[in-house]
Amino acid sequence: MTATGLPLRPELAGAVPYGAPQLDVAVRLDTNENPYPPPPCVIDDMTAAVAASAATLNRYPDREATALRGDLAAYLGHGLEVTQVWAANGSNEVMVQLMQAFGGPGRTAAWFAPTYSMYPQFARSTATRWVSGDRDADFGIDVDTALALLDAERPDVVLLTSPNNPTGTALPLSTVEAVARHTDGIVVVDEAYAEFRRPGVPSALELLPRYPRLVVTRTMSKAFALAGARLGYLAAEADVVAALRLVRLPYHLSSLTQAVARVALSHSAALLGQLDTLRDERDSLVAALRASGFAVADSDANFVMFGRFPDASAVWQGLLDRGVLVRETELPGWLRVTIGTPQQMVIFRDALQEVVAR
Ligand SMILES: *Cc1c(COP(=O)(O)O)cnc(C)c1O
């Protein structure tokens, strides 16, 4: 029983809803969004597609989102077929569906911290037991540590995040393969930031033909500048997709979402057009912060984790006082900043210098 007498599940007692503060601040660099809104030509096509879709809103959407999944398969390439691609409301929902299908009571999920802070909530919501291994000093995953955890815990689902949030660290494919070879469980590589990786850093998509229990999740929230539309997806063996169809809610993906995401994919060159700018900004931020004496984790994502501060909360507040919102991390002494426009990054750097000078 809660204080109000509600018969809440005991594991939810005292829990707080997930989410960084959504503050109305001039420079918002806290949730890894793309700072560039969709260009006008894309907005026009989205508006037309929404109007067309509105004309049939009395009908349920395509339950299988077949056309959209075909477009996603074409975008990913690697010879993927529509039957190997699945989509839902953000990769968060994809992840919950994976836990519903392959986790659940009596089962275990494993990941390596520090990592995406939503994973414990996905596990809790699906009554999946979870264990967290430690990343190494450079925020990578040591293979021996990982295999020892697999031996000790025999997880049914392993989540590998690459590039990782909040650290920005990408995993070598050899690490993914070592884990995939060592478990009978489902191995999920969360590639929410894949499009931002540096040249030569591979995607786990190329491993899919060789590992039938490997899953690669992606999202349109970050590189595609479509966070508001809520569209996440995965690529895997067709059997994995078939399993997810058992747990998804009927008509989970609205016609409007499907229509807008398809327009976005048809304009992928325009929507991804700022990737080079964002990557250049990231690389120069990493270099500048290091030159100023900060510790900075290598990043293959659209954010940078930097520190180390005796009191990271005070620095966070100091930046906020100057109109710049960044993110506190679970790692004491470190903050995470999303790459914004060049102008926003100048404001961020100036504000940071002021805060640390005091
Ligand atoms: C942002 C993020 C996601 C994406 O979430 P959506 O539900 O697709 O918006 C997934 N995984 C990680 C690690 C992320 O940082």
The ligand as an SDF file (V2000), in Angstrom:
LIG
                    3D

 15 15  0  0  0  0  0  0  0  0999 V2000
   17.7370    8.5280  -26.9820 C   0  0  0  0  0  0  0  0  0  0  0  0
   18.0090    7.0820  -26.8000 C   0  0  0  0  0  0  0  0  0  0  0  0
   17.1200    6.1340  -27.2980 C   0  0  0  0  0  0  0  0  0  0  0  0
   15.9750    6.5630  -28.1630 C   0  0  0  0  0  0  0  0  0  0  0  0
   14.7960    6.7030  -27.6170 O   0  0  0  0  0  0  0  0  0  0  0  0
   13.4990    6.9260  -28.5220 P   0  0  0  0  0  0  0  0  0  0  0  0
   12.4650    6.2310  -27.7240 O   0  0  0  0  0  0  0  0  0  0  0  0
   13.7210    6.2890  -29.8440 O   0  0  0  0  0  0  0  0  0  0  0  0
   13.3380    8.3950  -28.6120 O   0  0  0  0  0  0  0  0  0  0  0  0
   17.4360    4.7880  -27.1740 C   0  0  0  0  0  0  0  0  0  0  0  0
   18.5610    4.3890  -26.5820 N   0  0  0  0  0  0  0  0  0  0  0  0
   19.4490    5.2770  -26.1010 C   0  0  0  0  0  0  0  0  0  0  0  0
   20.7060    4.7920  -25.4970 C   0  0  0  0  0  0  0  0  0  0  0  0
   19.1820    6.6440  -26.1830 C   0  0  0  0  0  0  0  0  0  0  0  0
   20.0540    7.5130  -25.6760 O   0  0  0  0  0  0  0  0  0  0  0  0
  1  2  1  0
  2  3  1  0
  2 14  2  0
  3  4  1  0
  3 10  2  0
  4  5  1  0
  5  6  1  0
  6  7  2  0
  6  8  1  0
  6  9  1  0
 10 11  1  0
 11 12  2  0
 12 13  1  0
 12 14  1  0
 14 15  1  0
M  END
$$$$
